[in-house]
Every structure is written in C-alpha cells, then in structure tokens.
C-alpha cells in the first residue's frame, strides 16, 4: 500500500504555579534555571570546535589550559584532620575524559573528600583528582573546564559563543545566563527542602548566574526542545 504520513501538530500545556506565593500560574514560556542542563549545550560547543579541527577529542587539556599539567591524584585522605597524600596521575586528562565525566574531577555533593576540603561554591580544580583520568565515571566539574576551553580556543567569552553559534541559529531567544529585566517576571521561583518542609525563595530583582560551562543558564521548555531537536534532526 501507499505510505501516508500525517503531520503532527505540536501541543503544549503548562501545569502548576510559576510562583506559589504570588499565585502566578505556570506558563508555556516560563523561564527556569536549568542548572546542569547547561552541560549538553557546552558539550555541543566543544564538538563544534572538534568538527572544525581546532581541537581533538584525545588531546590533553593541558595543551590548551596549562594549569592542568602535572596533575595529582588523592592517594590517602584522613577525614579527622583533613590531611591527605597524593601521587602523580597515571595518564593525562583529555578532552574526551572531560566530555564523558571520567576526568577525575567531582563535586562536593558527591564526594566526601571534596565536601570536607571545599568551601561552598569553590572549584574542585584546585585540588587533586579523585582518580586517574579515564579510570571511571565521576559526575563533576568537568564541563566547567570545557567552558573555559571553549573560551580559550575561540577567543570569545562562553556566553557570547553560545549565543552566536547555538542560541541565535536555533532561535533560542529565551536562553541566557543573565535574564533581561523585561523578562524577570517569567522566571520560576526556587523551592528548597528544609527541616521545616519545602520552602519557596522569592526571586531577586536581578536574576543572573556566573557564566560557567556546567551550569547557570536560564531557559524555557520550548527553547530546550529546539536544542534537543538539533540532535533528532542530525
């Protein structure tokens, strides 16, 4: 029989409250803090540079960021007094390791060692690695390093590169690190679990985040769908 295809219309529906205290309903264009969903976007930026021949997946990151030469790995750690010993890393850290979270970098929330040694918000890159690059998977700060790599290789700030190379071509007009004041009323509030239960924090007047490769972007569901369609459409 003859193949027939029917175009499917895109349907969207918003449910819940964008701001509970203010009784503001969720909308199709509500802006969210997308946190680590920034990581896939930064990773695409890196792969653009790979595709263009500016970098190679198996290049040592120290070829571009000399601070990652002569890496050390934790060998022992004493939680009682927070002392530790280290040894040289067995292998260099490559761009592929960073893309696959096998670099040895972690986060304080998933590593007792880093939790003991790092102040809140501090970077793990100033400490030894949790394991040799390539030895195993550890979710962590790898993509923040990749954001710095994009800046170093492209000569552009990361937010500028993402905007020019990804957001503008995909018409992701509601994706940014700093939310324009005219759109701040569309940002969903944050809720945190406390001993007293879940508490909603009101939004500040100015809504922005540090420009990092591993987090900080604000976006809408619609914009992120456009980004995911980039993969679906090859």
PEKA-V778089 format. One record per helix or strand of 2 or more residues. SS is the DSSP state (A for helix, B for strand). FROM is the first residue (numbers start at 0). TO is the last residue. If there is no record, write none. Layout:
# PEKA-V778089
SS;FROM;TO
SS;FROM;TO
This chain:
# PEKA-V778089
B;16;18
B;23;24
B;30;32
A;34;50
A;60;62
A;65;67
B;71;77
B;82;87
A;94;98
A;107;109
A;111;116
A;123;125
A;141;153
A;157;166
A;180;185
B;189;193
B;196;200
B;217;219
A;220;231
